[in-house]
């Protein structure tokens, strides 16, 4: 098969692996085939300090055979002492480099990690690349040693670069579905999910089904709406991007169907919604007659985040009533809604909000909400 044909199969396999993790080894094998490598390893995580990394996703395959044992061994016995890891974290986004060049000449002679682990894993002549993600997270991809004497030719390196946006998209959607506890769920089961908005589209881009979470987002008409059974973004610039993503996921003729992601701006002060569009191959027998061709996944960054007013009170120096107002605003309530819910007067709440502004040295409600959202990132404030 031609390189272009293999590339198309990789994209299809990655689309399938986004929804069902069991398809990753097949995608990984095709990546090895088109790049001329013995295997590949994928990390997704976030460094919380110079010594600690919070890892969200790891994959390690050699010619399509999953090797979680090698990944486990590396993380347990070698990762903390791997001399090149801090340098890898400083690599420019998207720059493909030989792993050997990330070690000094002396380290290549004496490093236990390079000479023991990387030799056994066929990674001494590997390539690696780092991709930036929001919130200081990053993706690291390692492409194992070449299978032949051709080595890392220009065409092979260019192919790796061409694959990077698609691997990045796989990680994004995979992570969102994992967060929603929806990996591997059938089309029917996805509609029962309460942690993510799910919208199913036919080949024309018309809505076939949606779950309650998605219907709630659309009913608010804040960022997204529905018109003539089509999903519409309220903001014109968002609508342009959404149309582009749908056209790529639902192409005409024989073009390659591709996944894509964007953020949806809401008119309120709530954080932007993450929207992922994923082509569906139609393998789900229960829904074949409905011809579901694409899936839209909506993720609210504040879903599942519980902010304790007592800790907000302590950290920001607010009174109990002020802390509760701040938290309710950050959760999306307006002052008038808070007045109804608490039985307090609207003008009283406005005065208390002014006191909060004074204490924190701010002048706008959006600044307060940003502060509370930032506090939600602290480990002590999470569920």
Buried (B, 14 or more C-beta within 10 A) or exposed (E): EEBEEBBBBBBBBBBBBBBBBEBBBBBBBBBBBBBBBBBBBBBBBBBEEEEEBEEBBBBBBBBBEBBEEBBEBBBEEBBEEBBBBEBBBEBEEEEBBEBBEBBEEEBBEEBBBBBEBBEEBBBBBBBBBBBEBEEEBBBBBBBBBBBEEEEBEEEBBEBBEEBBEBBBBBBBBBBBBBBBEBBEBBBEEBBEBEBBBBBBBBEEBEBBBBBEBBBEBBEBEBBBBBEEEBBBBBBEEBBEBBBEBBBBBBBEEEEEBBBBBBBBBBEEBBBBBBBBBBBBEBEBEEBEEBEBBBBBBBBBBBBEBEBBBEBBBEBBEBEEBBBBBBBBBBBBBBBEEBBEEBEBEEEEBEEBBEBBBEEBEBEEBEEBBBBBBEBBEEEEBEE
